[in-house]
Amino acid sequence: MKFFIDTANLEEIKQAAAMGVLDGVTTNPSLAARETAPYRDILKEICKVVSGPVSAEVIATDAEGMLREADELVKIADNIVIKIPTILEGLKAIKKLTERGVKTNATL
């Protein structure tokens, strides 16, 4: 079993990591909006704490927009996984990202 915490709160992530059970993080812009820093800055900090996958969700609803966002998000750290909504446009984006070798996570 793998344990992923679903939050953008750095303190919660650090607490889970300190317990030695944290495999990765899933987060999204809605969770990040509850915090005090911009989304990209939060993701950078999370990636410093967590060596496993960190899912970073796009907000665009069209495939091209998702791809543009993904291109920026993957620059943050090597362990970023692009979180894509499972809608028709999302499936198109996942196909292209997979062809590029970008790790993805699909959500409903």
N, C-alpha and C positions, 0 to 999 in steps of 0.2 A: 504494500500500500504506500502511496505517496501522499504527503500532506501539503496542500497549497492554501495559503491564507488569502482571502478576498478582501483587500483593503488598500488604501493609499496612505494610511497612517503609519509613519515611520516608527513610532514608539511601539505600536502593536507588532509590527514586523520584527523589530529588534527583540521584543519579548519572546516571540515564537522561535526566532533563530537561537536565542540563548538556551531554550529548552532542548535544542538539538534534534528537533523533529521536523523542521521546516525544509521542504524540498523546493518550494517556489512560491511565487506570488501571482495572483490575478488581480488586475485593477482596471479602472476605466475612468473617463473624464468626470463622471458623476461623483464617484468616490473621491477623486482628487479635488473636486470643487469644495469639499468640506474642509480641506486643509488650507494652509496659508501661503503655499508656494505655487508657482505655475506647474502645470502637468509635467512638462519635460524635465524640470528641475527635480520634481518628486521622483520621477522614474530614474534619473541619474543617481539619486541618493539611495533608492531601493536597490539598484544594481550594485552599489558599493557594499551593501549589507548581505545580499543574497547572491550566491554563486549559481544557483539553479535558474530555471526558466522564470522570466518576468513577463507576463502577458500585458501588453499595452494595446488598448482598444482604440480603433479609429472611430471617428464620429460621422464621416461622410456616408451618404446613402447611395452613392453611385460608384461604380467600379473604378473609374478613373480617379475620382477623389480619394477613394480608399488606397489606391496604389500610390498616389502622391504622398498621403499621410504616412503610409508604410515606409516609403523611401526615407522619410525624415526620422521616423521612430527607430528604425534599425541602426541608425548612426549613433544612437545613445550608448549602446553597449552590445557586446557579443551575445549576451544571454537574453536579449529582448526577443519575445515571440509576439507576432502581430495577431491581435484578437479581432476577428471579423464577424459581423452579424451574418447568420445563416439566412440570407434572403437571396433572391436571384442575382442581384448585383454583387453581393458578397461572394457567391459561388464563382462568379466570373473573376473576381479579384483573387480569390484563393488559388484558382487554376494558374493565373499568371505569376503569383508570388511563388507558388510551388515550383513552377518552371524555372524561376530565378534562384531557387535554393533558399528562399526565405521561409523560416519556420512560422507556422500559423496555428491558431487556435480558433475554432468556430464556436459561436455561442448562439443560442436561440433567444 
